[in-house]
Amino acid sequence: MKINDKMKIRTVAGENIVIMQDSAGSDMTRVVALNESALWLYNQLTGQEFEVDDVARMLTDEYEVNEADARKDAEAWVAEMKKNGLIL
């Protein structure tokens, strides 16, 4: 899977949000806020292919989290990103 390159991150009122970009401009009706760890993952994985296992490994390397919790968080992050069209 891969991060959707039609999405752009903007900081608005202190919140990191993802905005859909297309040929007509920006769709401000679909906005997704990212917390610090979600934004970190998004930035680290942009432009490359990855799997849930890669996300889990990144979480255990960056944060003090055990493998089981990292796997559960990685699965949740990927599912939410897919649901919002942020991962293809």
PyMOL Python script that loads the backbone (N, CA, C, O; Angstrom):
from pymol import cmd

cmd.read_pdbstr("""\
ATOM      1  N   MET A   1       0.841  -1.178   0.000  1.00  0.00           N
ATOM      2  CA  MET A   1       0.000   0.000   0.000  1.00  0.00           C
ATOM      3  C   MET A   1       0.881   1.235   0.000  1.00  0.00           C
ATOM      4  O   MET A   1       2.089   1.157   0.225  1.00  0.00           O
ATOM      5  N   LYS A   2       0.256   2.377  -0.257  1.00  0.00           N
ATOM      6  CA  LYS A   2       1.011   3.617  -0.406  1.00  0.00           C
ATOM      7  C   LYS A   2       0.139   4.799   0.020  1.00  0.00           C
ATOM      8  O   LYS A   2      -1.080   4.767  -0.143  1.00  0.00           O
ATOM      9  N   ILE A   3       0.769   5.841   0.566  1.00  0.00           N
ATOM     10  CA  ILE A   3       0.056   7.077   0.912  1.00  0.00           C
ATOM     11  C   ILE A   3      -0.457   7.707  -0.382  1.00  0.00           C
ATOM     12  O   ILE A   3       0.269   7.774  -1.374  1.00  0.00           O
ATOM     13  N   ASN A   4      -1.705   8.165  -0.370  1.00  0.00           N
ATOM     14  CA  ASN A   4      -2.307   8.836  -1.521  1.00  0.00           C
ATOM     15  C   ASN A   4      -1.605  10.170  -1.744  1.00  0.00           C
ATOM     16  O   ASN A   4      -1.677  11.058  -0.894  1.00  0.00           O
ATOM     17  N   ASP A   5      -0.932  10.315  -2.873  1.00  0.00           N
ATOM     18  CA  ASP A   5      -0.161  11.538  -3.127  1.00  0.00           C
ATOM     19  C   ASP A   5      -1.012  12.732  -3.531  1.00  0.00           C
ATOM     20  O   ASP A   5      -0.481  13.814  -3.779  1.00  0.00           O
ATOM     21  N   LYS A   6      -2.329  12.547  -3.599  1.00  0.00           N
ATOM     22  CA  LYS A   6      -3.227  13.674  -3.882  1.00  0.00           C
ATOM     23  C   LYS A   6      -3.623  14.408  -2.610  1.00  0.00           C
ATOM     24  O   LYS A   6      -4.390  15.370  -2.652  1.00  0.00           O
ATOM     25  N   MET A   7      -3.102  13.954  -1.490  1.00  0.00           N
ATOM     26  CA  MET A   7      -3.408  14.586  -0.207  1.00  0.00           C
ATOM     27  C   MET A   7      -2.269  15.508   0.199  1.00  0.00           C
ATOM     28  O   MET A   7      -1.101  15.210  -0.048  1.00  0.00           O
ATOM     29  N   LYS A   8      -2.608  16.611   0.813  1.00  0.00           N
ATOM     30  CA  LYS A   8      -1.607  17.561   1.298  1.00  0.00           C
ATOM     31  C   LYS A   8      -1.907  17.891   2.755  1.00  0.00           C
ATOM     32  O   LYS A   8      -3.064  18.049   3.144  1.00  0.00           O
ATOM     33  N   ILE A   9      -0.846  17.992   3.555  1.00  0.00           N
ATOM     34  CA  ILE A   9      -0.990  18.326   4.971  1.00  0.00           C
ATOM     35  C   ILE A   9      -0.868  19.834   5.136  1.00  0.00           C
ATOM     36  O   ILE A   9       0.012  20.473   4.559  1.00  0.00           O
ATOM     37  N   ARG A  10      -1.749  20.371   5.916  1.00  0.00           N
ATOM     38  CA  ARG A  10      -1.724  21.795   6.260  1.00  0.00           C
ATOM     39  C   ARG A  10      -1.921  21.921   7.767  1.00  0.00           C
ATOM     40  O   ARG A  10      -2.589  21.090   8.382  1.00  0.00           O
ATOM     41  N   THR A  11      -1.344  22.949   8.351  1.00  0.00           N
ATOM     42  CA  THR A  11      -1.576  23.233   9.759  1.00  0.00           C
ATOM     43  C   THR A  11      -2.537  24.408   9.836  1.00  0.00           C
ATOM     44  O   THR A  11      -2.251  25.499   9.342  1.00  0.00           O
ATOM     45  N   VAL A  12      -3.677  24.166  10.463  1.00  0.00           N
ATOM     46  CA  VAL A  12      -4.718  25.178  10.592  1.00  0.00           C
ATOM     47  C   VAL A  12      -5.092  25.265  12.064  1.00  0.00           C
ATOM     48  O   VAL A  12      -5.500  24.272  12.667  1.00  0.00           O
ATOM     49  N   ALA A  13      -4.954  26.438  12.632  1.00  0.00           N
ATOM     50  CA  ALA A  13      -5.296  26.672  14.037  1.00  0.00           C
ATOM     51  C   ALA A  13      -4.621  25.640  14.949  1.00  0.00           C
ATOM     52  O   ALA A  13      -5.226  25.159  15.906  1.00  0.00           O
ATOM     53  N   GLY A  14      -3.371  25.310  14.643  1.00  0.00           N
ATOM     54  CA  GLY A  14      -2.607  24.389  15.460  1.00  0.00           C
ATOM     55  C   GLY A  14      -2.900  22.918  15.234  1.00  0.00           C
ATOM     56  O   GLY A  14      -2.306  22.067  15.896  1.00  0.00           O
ATOM     57  N   GLU A  15      -3.804  22.596  14.310  1.00  0.00           N
ATOM     58  CA  GLU A  15      -4.156  21.209  13.998  1.00  0.00           C
ATOM     59  C   GLU A  15      -3.526  20.823  12.667  1.00  0.00           C
ATOM     60  O   GLU A  15      -3.538  21.606  11.717  1.00  0.00           O
ATOM     61  N   ASN A  16      -2.976  19.617  12.602  1.00  0.00           N
ATOM     62  CA  ASN A  16      -2.449  19.081  11.344  1.00  0.00           C
ATOM     63  C   ASN A  16      -3.589  18.387  10.627  1.00  0.00           C
ATOM     64  O   ASN A  16      -4.134  17.399  11.119  1.00  0.00           O
ATOM     65  N   ILE A  17      -3.945  18.903   9.474  1.00  0.00           N
ATOM     66  CA  ILE A  17      -5.063  18.335   8.733  1.00  0.00           C
ATOM     67  C   ILE A  17      -4.621  17.928   7.332  1.00  0.00           C
ATOM     68  O   ILE A  17      -3.694  18.504   6.763  1.00  0.00           O
ATOM     69  N   VAL A  18      -5.298  16.932   6.795  1.00  0.00           N
ATOM     70  CA  VAL A  18      -5.042  16.462   5.441  1.00  0.00           C
ATOM     71  C   VAL A  18      -6.189  16.930   4.572  1.00  0.00           C
ATOM     72  O   VAL A  18      -7.356  16.760   4.922  1.00  0.00           O
ATOM     73  N   ILE A  19      -5.853  17.518   3.441  1.00  0.00           N
ATOM     74  CA  ILE A  19      -6.847  18.068   2.523  1.00  0.00           C
ATOM     75  C   ILE A  19      -6.710  17.377   1.176  1.00  0.00           C
ATOM     76  O   ILE A  19      -5.602  17.235   0.658  1.00  0.00           O
ATOM     77  N   MET A  20      -7.840  16.943   0.602  1.00  0.00           N
ATOM     78  CA  MET A  20      -7.849  16.302  -0.714  1.00  0.00           C
ATOM     79  C   MET A  20      -7.537  17.347  -1.781  1.00  0.00           C
ATOM     80  O   MET A  20      -8.172  18.400  -1.842  1.00  0.00           O
ATOM     81  N   GLN A  21      -6.556  17.040  -2.613  1.00  0.00           N
ATOM     82  CA  GLN A  21      -6.193  17.911  -3.730  1.00  0.00           C
ATOM     83  C   GLN A  21      -6.610  17.225  -5.029  1.00  0.00           C
ATOM     84  O   GLN A  21      -6.428  16.017  -5.179  1.00  0.00           O
ATOM     85  N   ASP A  22      -7.157  17.973  -5.949  1.00  0.00           N
ATOM     86  CA  ASP A  22      -7.432  17.430  -7.280  1.00  0.00           C
ATOM     87  C   ASP A  22      -7.249  18.530  -8.304  1.00  0.00           C
ATOM     88  O   ASP A  22      -6.803  19.627  -7.966  1.00  0.00           O
ATOM     89  N   SER A  23      -7.587  18.248  -9.548  1.00  0.00           N
ATOM     90  CA  SER A  23      -7.352  19.223 -10.612  1.00  0.00           C
ATOM     91  C   SER A  23      -8.175  20.495 -10.430  1.00  0.00           C
ATOM     92  O   SER A  23      -7.818  21.548 -10.958  1.00  0.00           O
ATOM     93  N   ALA A  24      -9.276  20.400  -9.686  1.00  0.00           N
ATOM     94  CA  ALA A  24     -10.125  21.573  -9.477  1.00  0.00           C
ATOM     95  C   ALA A  24      -9.703  22.377  -8.255  1.00  0.00           C
ATOM     96  O   ALA A  24     -10.261  23.447  -8.011  1.00  0.00           O
ATOM     97  N   GLY A  25      -8.737  21.895  -7.480  1.00  0.00           N
ATOM     98  CA  GLY A  25      -8.293  22.607  -6.286  1.00  0.00           C
ATOM     99  C   GLY A  25      -8.401  21.732  -5.063  1.00  0.00           C
ATOM    100  O   GLY A  25      -8.190  20.521  -5.139  1.00  0.00           O
ATOM    101  N   SER A  26      -8.727  22.331  -3.938  1.00  0.00           N
ATOM    102  CA  SER A  26      -8.815  21.619  -2.668  1.00  0.00           C
ATOM    103  C   SER A  26     -10.258  21.395  -2.274  1.00  0.00           C
ATOM    104  O   SER A  26     -11.101  22.279  -2.428  1.00  0.00           O
ATOM    105  N   ASP A  27     -10.539  20.205  -1.764  1.00  0.00           N
ATOM    106  CA  ASP A  27     -11.869  19.879  -1.257  1.00  0.00           C
ATOM    107  C   ASP A  27     -11.858  20.076   0.250  1.00  0.00           C
ATOM    108  O   ASP A  27     -11.386  19.207   0.983  1.00  0.00           O
ATOM    109  N   MET A  28     -12.369  21.202   0.723  1.00  0.00           N
ATOM    110  CA  MET A  28     -12.359  21.511   2.148  1.00  0.00           C
ATOM    111  C   MET A  28     -13.514  20.840   2.884  1.00  0.00           C
ATOM    112  O   MET A  28     -13.661  21.009   4.095  1.00  0.00           O
ATOM    113  N   THR A  29     -14.337  20.079   2.156  1.00  0.00           N
ATOM    114  CA  THR A  29     -15.432  19.380   2.832  1.00  0.00           C
ATOM    115  C   THR A  29     -14.948  18.077   3.455  1.00  0.00           C
ATOM    116  O   THR A  29     -15.615  17.533   4.335  1.00  0.00           O
ATOM    117  N   ARG A  30     -13.813  17.573   3.019  1.00  0.00           N
ATOM    118  CA  ARG A  30     -13.237  16.342   3.574  1.00  0.00           C
ATOM    119  C   ARG A  30     -11.892  16.671   4.198  1.00  0.00           C
ATOM    120  O   ARG A  30     -10.883  16.800   3.505  1.00  0.00           O
ATOM    121  N   VAL A  31     -11.895  16.802   5.497  1.00  0.00           N
ATOM    122  CA  VAL A  31     -10.682  17.154   6.219  1.00  0.00           C
ATOM    123  C   VAL A  31     -10.459  16.123   7.316  1.00  0.00           C
ATOM    124  O   VAL A  31     -11.389  15.784   8.048  1.00  0.00           O
ATOM    125  N   VAL A  32      -9.233  15.622   7.434  1.00  0.00           N
ATOM    126  CA  VAL A  32      -8.874  14.634   8.450  1.00  0.00           C
ATOM    127  C   VAL A  32      -7.767  15.234   9.311  1.00  0.00           C
ATOM    128  O   VAL A  32      -6.744  15.677   8.789  1.00  0.00           O
ATOM    129  N   ALA A  33      -7.970  15.248  10.634  1.00  0.00           N
ATOM    130  CA  ALA A  33      -6.943  15.734  11.553  1.00  0.00           C
ATOM    131  C   ALA A  33      -6.037  14.577  11.954  1.00  0.00           C
ATOM    132  O   ALA A  33      -6.502  13.461  12.185  1.00  0.00           O
ATOM    133  N   LEU A  34      -4.743  14.854  12.035  1.00  0.00           N
ATOM    134  CA  LEU A  34      -3.763  13.843  12.422  1.00  0.00           C
ATOM    135  C   LEU A  34      -3.091  14.252  13.727  1.00  0.00           C
ATOM    136  O   LEU A  34      -2.644  15.390  13.874  1.00  0.00           O
ATOM    137  N   ASN A  35      -3.024  13.314  14.679  1.00  0.00           N
ATOM    138  CA  ASN A  35      -2.270  13.607  15.896  1.00  0.00           C
ATOM    139  C   ASN A  35      -0.778  13.472  15.592  1.00  0.00           C
ATOM    140  O   ASN A  35      -0.399  13.175  14.459  1.00  0.00           O
ATOM    141  N   GLU A  36       0.066  13.689  16.599  1.00  0.00           N
ATOM    142  CA  GLU A  36       1.505  13.721  16.387  1.00  0.00           C
ATOM    143  C   GLU A  36       2.056  12.413  15.812  1.00  0.00           C
ATOM    144  O   GLU A  36       2.849  12.441  14.871  1.00  0.00           O
ATOM    145  N   SER A  37       1.648  11.276  16.365  1.00  0.00           N
ATOM    146  CA  SER A  37       2.186  10.003  15.867  1.00  0.00           C
ATOM    147  C   SER A  37       1.636   9.663  14.486  1.00  0.00           C
ATOM    148  O   SER A  37       2.365   9.123  13.654  1.00  0.00           O
ATOM    149  N   ALA A  38       0.367   9.968  14.225  1.00  0.00           N
ATOM    150  CA  ALA A  38      -0.211   9.722  12.907  1.00  0.00           C
ATOM    151  C   ALA A  38       0.477  10.580  11.852  1.00  0.00           C
ATOM    152  O   ALA A  38       0.739  10.120  10.741  1.00  0.00           O
ATOM    153  N   LEU A  39       0.766  11.825  12.206  1.00  0.00           N
ATOM    154  CA  LEU A  39       1.476  12.716  11.285  1.00  0.00           C
ATOM    155  C   LEU A  39       2.891  12.213  11.027  1.00  0.00           C
ATOM    156  O   LEU A  39       3.366  12.259   9.893  1.00  0.00           O
ATOM    157  N   TRP A  40       3.568  11.732  12.072  1.00  0.00           N
ATOM    158  CA  TRP A  40       4.920  11.200  11.921  1.00  0.00           C
ATOM    159  C   TRP A  40       4.919  10.013  10.968  1.00  0.00           C
ATOM    160  O   TRP A  40       5.752   9.940  10.065  1.00  0.00           O
ATOM    161  N   LEU A  41       3.986   9.081  11.166  1.00  0.00           N
ATOM    162  CA  LEU A  41       3.886   7.925  10.271  1.00  0.00           C
ATOM    163  C   LEU A  41       3.614   8.373   8.835  1.00  0.00           C
ATOM    164  O   LEU A  41       4.258   7.904   7.896  1.00  0.00           O
ATOM    165  N   TYR A  42       2.661   9.276   8.676  1.00  0.00           N
ATOM    166  CA  TYR A  42       2.298   9.791   7.350  1.00  0.00           C
ATOM    167  C   TYR A  42       3.537  10.358   6.650  1.00  0.00           C
ATOM    168  O   TYR A  42       3.797  10.042   5.489  1.00  0.00           O
ATOM    169  N   ASN A  43       4.296  11.192   7.356  1.00  0.00           N
ATOM    170  CA  ASN A  43       5.483  11.813   6.764  1.00  0.00           C
ATOM    171  C   ASN A  43       6.572  10.786   6.457  1.00  0.00           C
ATOM    172  O   ASN A  43       7.227  10.873   5.419  1.00  0.00           O
ATOM    173  N   GLN A  44       6.770   9.823   7.341  1.00  0.00           N
ATOM    174  CA  GLN A  44       7.803   8.812   7.140  1.00  0.00           C
ATOM    175  C   GLN A  44       7.482   7.893   5.961  1.00  0.00           C
ATOM    176  O   GLN A  44       8.387   7.436   5.264  1.00  0.00           O
ATOM    177  N   LEU A  45       6.206   7.627   5.742  1.00  0.00           N
ATOM    178  CA  LEU A  45       5.809   6.638   4.734  1.00  0.00           C
ATOM    179  C   LEU A  45       5.428   7.230   3.382  1.00  0.00           C
ATOM    180  O   LEU A  45       5.231   6.488   2.420  1.00  0.00           O
ATOM    181  N   THR A  46       5.321   8.542   3.294  1.00  0.00           N
ATOM    182  CA  THR A  46       4.959   9.182   2.028  1.00  0.00           C
ATOM    183  C   THR A  46       6.005   8.850   0.961  1.00  0.00           C
ATOM    184  O   THR A  46       7.209   8.982   1.181  1.00  0.00           O
ATOM    185  N   GLY A  47       5.512   8.418  -0.192  1.00  0.00           N
ATOM    186  CA  GLY A  47       6.389   8.140  -1.328  1.00  0.00           C
ATOM    187  C   GLY A  47       6.962   6.740  -1.364  1.00  0.00           C
ATOM    188  O   GLY A  47       7.816   6.444  -2.199  1.00  0.00           O
ATOM    189  N   GLN A  48       6.509   5.872  -0.475  1.00  0.00           N
ATOM    190  CA  GLN A  48       7.044   4.499  -0.500  1.00  0.00           C
ATOM    191  C   GLN A  48       5.957   3.479  -0.236  1.00  0.00           C
ATOM    192  O   GLN A  48       4.926   3.780   0.366  1.00  0.00           O
ATOM    193  N   GLU A  49       6.208   2.278  -0.696  1.00  0.00           N
ATOM    194  CA  GLU A  49       5.314   1.149  -0.441  1.00  0.00           C
ATOM    195  C   GLU A  49       5.563   0.648   0.979  1.00  0.00           C
ATOM    196  O   GLU A  49       6.699   0.665   1.453  1.00  0.00           O
ATOM    197  N   PHE A  50       4.499   0.199   1.664  1.00  0.00           N
ATOM    198  CA  PHE A  50       4.651  -0.321   3.019  1.00  0.00           C
ATOM    199  C   PHE A  50       3.523  -1.280   3.336  1.00  0.00           C
ATOM    200  O   PHE A  50       2.510  -1.329   2.638  1.00  0.00           O
ATOM    201  N   GLU A  51       3.714  -2.039   4.397  1.00  0.00           N
ATOM    202  CA  GLU A  51       2.721  -2.985   4.910  1.00  0.00           C
ATOM    203  C   GLU A  51       2.476  -2.674   6.385  1.00  0.00           C
ATOM    204  O   GLU A  51       3.204  -1.886   6.989  1.00  0.00           O
ATOM    205  N   VAL A  52       1.463  -3.288   6.953  1.00  0.00           N
ATOM    206  CA  VAL A  52       1.141  -3.083   8.366  1.00  0.00           C
ATOM    207  C   VAL A  52       2.352  -3.432   9.232  1.00  0.00           C
ATOM    208  O   VAL A  52       2.629  -2.740  10.212  1.00  0.00           O
ATOM    209  N   ASP A  53       3.067  -4.485   8.883  1.00  0.00           N
ATOM    210  CA  ASP A  53       4.258  -4.880   9.652  1.00  0.00           C
ATOM    211  C   ASP A  53       5.300  -3.768   9.693  1.00  0.00           C
ATOM    212  O   ASP A  53       5.967  -3.580  10.710  1.00  0.00           O
ATOM    213  N   ASP A  54       5.442  -3.030   8.592  1.00  0.00           N
ATOM    214  CA  ASP A  54       6.391  -1.911   8.555  1.00  0.00           C
ATOM    215  C   ASP A  54       5.960  -0.819   9.528  1.00  0.00           C
ATOM    216  O   ASP A  54       6.786  -0.252  10.244  1.00  0.00           O
ATOM    217  N   VAL A  55       4.673  -0.531   9.547  1.00  0.00           N
ATOM    218  CA  VAL A  55       4.141   0.496  10.446  1.00  0.00           C
ATOM    219  C   VAL A  55       4.360   0.076  11.894  1.00  0.00           C
ATOM    220  O   VAL A  55       4.790   0.888  12.713  1.00  0.00           O
ATOM    221  N   ALA A  56       4.070  -1.175  12.220  1.00  0.00           N
ATOM    222  CA  ALA A  56       4.258  -1.676  13.586  1.00  0.00           C
ATOM    223  C   ALA A  56       5.725  -1.583  14.000  1.00  0.00           C
ATOM    224  O   ALA A  56       6.032  -1.166  15.117  1.00  0.00           O
ATOM    225  N   ARG A  57       6.618  -1.966  13.112  1.00  0.00           N
ATOM    226  CA  ARG A  57       8.056  -1.895  13.411  1.00  0.00           C
ATOM    227  C   ARG A  57       8.489  -0.449  13.659  1.00  0.00           C
ATOM    228  O   ARG A  57       9.271  -0.177  14.569  1.00  0.00           O
ATOM    229  N   MET A  58       7.981   0.460  12.855  1.00  0.00           N
ATOM    230  CA  MET A  58       8.313   1.874  13.045  1.00  0.00           C
ATOM    231  C   MET A  58       7.838   2.369  14.409  1.00  0.00           C
ATOM    232  O   MET A  58       8.541   3.126  15.078  1.00  0.00           O
ATOM    233  N   LEU A  59       6.657   1.943  14.814  1.00  0.00           N
ATOM    234  CA  LEU A  59       6.118   2.357  16.115  1.00  0.00           C
ATOM    235  C   LEU A  59       6.970   1.821  17.269  1.00  0.00           C
ATOM    236  O   LEU A  59       7.228   2.543  18.233  1.00  0.00           O
ATOM    237  N   THR A  60       7.406   0.569  17.178  1.00  0.00           N
ATOM    238  CA  THR A  60       8.235   0.022  18.258  1.00  0.00           C
ATOM    239  C   THR A  60       9.616   0.670  18.277  1.00  0.00           C
ATOM    240  O   THR A  60      10.216   0.821  19.341  1.00  0.00           O
ATOM    241  N   ASP A  61      10.121   1.052  17.112  1.00  0.00           N
ATOM    242  CA  ASP A  61      11.428   1.713  17.045  1.00  0.00           C
ATOM    243  C   ASP A  61      11.384   3.142  17.586  1.00  0.00           C
ATOM    244  O   ASP A  61      12.343   3.606  18.203  1.00  0.00           O
ATOM    245  N   GLU A  62      10.271   3.833  17.354  1.00  0.00           N
ATOM    246  CA  GLU A  62      10.177   5.261  17.704  1.00  0.00           C
ATOM    247  C   GLU A  62       9.596   5.506  19.098  1.00  0.00           C
ATOM    248  O   GLU A  62       9.985   6.454  19.780  1.00  0.00           O
ATOM    249  N   TYR A  63       8.673   4.656  19.512  1.00  0.00           N
ATOM    250  CA  TYR A  63       7.962   4.862  20.773  1.00  0.00           C
ATOM    251  C   TYR A  63       8.187   3.675  21.707  1.00  0.00           C
ATOM    252  O   TYR A  63       8.527   2.579  21.262  1.00  0.00           O
ATOM    253  N   GLU A  64       7.998   3.900  22.973  1.00  0.00           N
ATOM    254  CA  GLU A  64       8.124   2.821  23.959  1.00  0.00           C
ATOM    255  C   GLU A  64       6.813   2.043  24.003  1.00  0.00           C
ATOM    256  O   GLU A  64       5.961   2.276  24.860  1.00  0.00           O
ATOM    257  N   VAL A  65       6.672   1.118  23.061  1.00  0.00           N
ATOM    258  CA  VAL A  65       5.456   0.314  22.948  1.00  0.00           C
ATOM    259  C   VAL A  65       5.861  -1.127  22.607  1.00  0.00           C
ATOM    260  O   VAL A  65       6.796  -1.347  21.837  1.00  0.00           O
ATOM    261  N   ASN A  66       5.156  -2.097  23.183  1.00  0.00           N
ATOM    262  CA  ASN A  66       5.487  -3.490  22.890  1.00  0.00           C
ATOM    263  C   ASN A  66       4.953  -3.872  21.504  1.00  0.00           C
ATOM    264  O   ASN A  66       4.142  -3.155  20.918  1.00  0.00           O
ATOM    265  N   GLU A  67       5.420  -5.000  21.002  1.00  0.00           N
ATOM    266  CA  GLU A  67       5.079  -5.420  19.637  1.00  0.00           C
ATOM    267  C   GLU A  67       3.581  -5.647  19.442  1.00  0.00           C
ATOM    268  O   GLU A  67       3.032  -5.289  18.400  1.00  0.00           O
ATOM    269  N   ALA A  68       2.914  -6.241  20.440  1.00  0.00           N
ATOM    270  CA  ALA A  68       1.478  -6.520  20.311  1.00  0.00           C
ATOM    271  C   ALA A  68       0.678  -5.228  20.219  1.00  0.00           C
ATOM    272  O   ALA A  68      -0.217  -5.108  19.382  1.00  0.00           O
ATOM    273  N   ASP A  69       0.996  -4.262  21.076  1.00  0.00           N
ATOM    274  CA  ASP A  69       0.290  -2.975  21.037  1.00  0.00           C
ATOM    275  C   ASP A  69       0.621  -2.210  19.767  1.00  0.00           C
ATOM    276  O   ASP A  69      -0.248  -1.563  19.182  1.00  0.00           O
ATOM    277  N   ALA A  70       1.879  -2.281  19.339  1.00  0.00           N
ATOM    278  CA  ALA A  70       2.282  -1.603  18.100  1.00  0.00           C
ATOM    279  C   ALA A  70       1.533  -2.180  16.913  1.00  0.00           C
ATOM    280  O   ALA A  70       1.093  -1.436  16.036  1.00  0.00           O
ATOM    281  N   ARG A  71       1.383  -3.493  16.873  1.00  0.00           N
ATOM    282  CA  ARG A  71       0.656  -4.154  15.776  1.00  0.00           C
ATOM    283  C   ARG A  71      -0.812  -3.714  15.775  1.00  0.00           C
ATOM    284  O   ARG A  71      -1.370  -3.405  14.722  1.00  0.00           O
ATOM    285  N   LYS A  72      -1.431  -3.687  16.954  1.00  0.00           N
ATOM    286  CA  LYS A  72      -2.830  -3.267  17.055  1.00  0.00           C
ATOM    287  C   LYS A  72      -2.989  -1.809  16.622  1.00  0.00           C
ATOM    288  O   LYS A  72      -3.923  -1.473  15.894  1.00  0.00           O
ATOM    289  N   ASP A  73      -2.082  -0.949  17.066  1.00  0.00           N
ATOM    290  CA  ASP A  73      -2.133   0.466  16.679  1.00  0.00           C
ATOM    291  C   ASP A  73      -1.885   0.635  15.180  1.00  0.00           C
ATOM    292  O   ASP A  73      -2.532   1.456  14.529  1.00  0.00           O
ATOM    293  N   ALA A  74      -0.947  -0.143  14.635  1.00  0.00           N
ATOM    294  CA  ALA A  74      -0.649  -0.064  13.203  1.00  0.00           C
ATOM    295  C   ALA A  74      -1.860  -0.478  12.377  1.00  0.00           C
ATOM    296  O   ALA A  74      -2.190   0.174  11.386  1.00  0.00           O
ATOM    297  N   GLU A  75      -2.522  -1.560  12.778  1.00  0.00           N
ATOM    298  CA  GLU A  75      -3.719  -2.006  12.068  1.00  0.00           C
ATOM    299  C   GLU A  75      -4.820  -0.953  12.131  1.00  0.00           C
ATOM    300  O   GLU A  75      -5.501  -0.705  11.137  1.00  0.00           O
ATOM    301  N   ALA A  76      -4.993  -0.338  13.287  1.00  0.00           N
ATOM    302  CA  ALA A  76      -6.018   0.704  13.441  1.00  0.00           C
ATOM    303  C   ALA A  76      -5.677   1.923  12.589  1.00  0.00           C
ATOM    304  O   ALA A  76      -6.558   2.495  11.947  1.00  0.00           O
ATOM    305  N   TRP A  77      -4.407   2.324  12.578  1.00  0.00           N
ATOM    306  CA  TRP A  77      -3.988   3.483  11.799  1.00  0.00           C
ATOM    307  C   TRP A  77      -4.212   3.237  10.309  1.00  0.00           C
ATOM    308  O   TRP A  77      -4.760   4.088   9.608  1.00  0.00           O
ATOM    309  N   VAL A  78      -3.785   2.069   9.832  1.00  0.00           N
ATOM    310  CA  VAL A  78      -3.955   1.735   8.409  1.00  0.00           C
ATOM    311  C   VAL A  78      -5.438   1.685   8.051  1.00  0.00           C
ATOM    312  O   VAL A  78      -5.834   2.210   7.010  1.00  0.00           O
ATOM    313  N   ALA A  79      -6.258   1.071   8.885  1.00  0.00           N
ATOM    314  CA  ALA A  79      -7.700   0.977   8.607  1.00  0.00           C
ATOM    315  C   ALA A  79      -8.331   2.367   8.529  1.00  0.00           C
ATOM    316  O   ALA A  79      -9.129   2.635   7.631  1.00  0.00           O
ATOM    317  N   GLU A  80      -7.982   3.240   9.449  1.00  0.00           N
ATOM    318  CA  GLU A  80      -8.547   4.596   9.453  1.00  0.00           C
ATOM    319  C   GLU A  80      -8.057   5.399   8.249  1.00  0.00           C
ATOM    320  O   GLU A  80      -8.824   6.145   7.641  1.00  0.00           O
ATOM    321  N   MET A  81      -6.791   5.245   7.911  1.00  0.00           N
ATOM    322  CA  MET A  81      -6.246   5.954   6.755  1.00  0.00           C
ATOM    323  C   MET A  81      -6.907   5.470   5.460  1.00  0.00           C
ATOM    324  O   MET A  81      -7.215   6.276   4.582  1.00  0.00           O
ATOM    325  N   LYS A  82      -7.122   4.162   5.342  1.00  0.00           N
ATOM    326  CA  LYS A  82      -7.804   3.626   4.163  1.00  0.00           C
ATOM    327  C   LYS A  82      -9.237   4.118   4.096  1.00  0.00           C
ATOM    328  O   LYS A  82      -9.712   4.511   3.031  1.00  0.00           O
ATOM    329  N   LYS A  83      -9.925   4.099   5.220  1.00  0.00           N
ATOM    330  CA  LYS A  83     -11.327   4.534   5.275  1.00  0.00           C
ATOM    331  C   LYS A  83     -11.481   5.973   4.770  1.00  0.00           C
ATOM    332  O   LYS A  83     -12.492   6.320   4.159  1.00  0.00           O
ATOM    333  N   ASN A  84     -10.471   6.801   5.034  1.00  0.00           N
ATOM    334  CA  ASN A  84     -10.525   8.202   4.633  1.00  0.00           C
ATOM    335  C   ASN A  84      -9.824   8.483   3.310  1.00  0.00           C
ATOM    336  O   ASN A  84      -9.651   9.642   2.932  1.00  0.00           O
ATOM    337  N   GLY A  85      -9.419   7.427   2.604  1.00  0.00           N
ATOM    338  CA  GLY A  85      -8.805   7.593   1.292  1.00  0.00           C
ATOM    339  C   GLY A  85      -7.392   8.092   1.320  1.00  0.00           C
ATOM    340  O   GLY A  85      -6.884   8.565   0.303  1.00  0.00           O
ATOM    341  N   LEU A  86      -6.733   8.000   2.469  1.00  0.00           N
ATOM    342  CA  LEU A  86      -5.367   8.510   2.589  1.00  0.00           C
ATOM    343  C   LEU A  86      -4.317   7.469   2.201  1.00  0.00           C
ATOM    344  O   LEU A  86      -3.160   7.804   1.946  1.00  0.00           O
ATOM    345  N   ILE A  87      -4.738   6.198   2.161  1.00  0.00           N
ATOM    346  CA  ILE A  87      -3.866   5.116   1.713  1.00  0.00           C
ATOM    347  C   ILE A  87      -4.539   4.416   0.545  1.00  0.00           C
ATOM    348  O   ILE A  87      -5.737   4.132   0.571  1.00  0.00           O
ATOM    349  N   LEU A  88      -3.750   4.149  -0.466  1.00  0.00           N
ATOM    350  CA  LEU A  88      -4.253   3.429  -1.649  1.00  0.00           C
ATOM    351  C   LEU A  88      -3.825   1.995  -1.601  1.00  0.00           C
ATOM    352  O   LEU A  88      -4.148   1.224  -2.504  1.00  0.00           O
TER     353      LEU A  88
END
""", "prot")
cmd.dss("prot")
cmd.show_as("cartoon", "prot")
cmd.util.cbc("prot")
cmd.orient("prot")
